[in-house]
């Protein structure tokens, strides 16, 4: 989708898989649509770090994760890292 607004229905998590410089604009859109789309979390992938974007989200009660991969974190939490070549 070109924007969060274009996504039909609710959005549990906004996953930013773009450059750090794009995160601010995406986070501003997420904040503006949080109530309508039921957004609760903004996740910035590995290598994506933008402290200003994080602060804006947190100021509007959105949880933020930066510089992490959901797949790796899921595997780490549930003991499946070995399946992905991490030991």
C-alpha positions, -999 to +999 in steps of 0.1 A: +000+000+000+011+035-007+001+047+027-013+035+060-046+052+051-049+029+021-049-003+041-084-016+046-094-024+081-074-021+113-036-023+116-021-039+147+015-030+139+032-006+114+064-023+103+088+002+088+111-015+063+125+017+047+154+039+054+157+058+087+149+091+070+115+078+059+105+067+094+095+101+106+069+106+080+055+071+084+054+076+122+035+109+118+009+092+096+007+063+121+000+088+150-026+106+129-044+073+121-038+054+154-073+058+167-091+051+134-069+021+125-063+008+160-025+011+157-007+001+188+029-006+178+054+009+153+083-014+145+114-002+127+134-030+111+171-038+115+191-007+107+161+017+109+167+041+138+150+075+141+148+089+176+125+118+167+100+094+151+102+073+183+095+102+205+065+113+185+050+078+186+057+074+224+042+108+231+010+095+215+010+062+235+023+040+207+048+013+215+080+015+195+107-010+186+137+001+167+166-017+149+150-051+154+135-078+132+102-093+143+111-127+129+144-128+148+127-116+180+099-141+177+124-169+172+146-156+201+116-155+225+103-189+215+136-207+213+137-212+175+168-192+166+186-224+157+161-229+129+173-197+113+210-204+116+216-185+149+230-203+178 
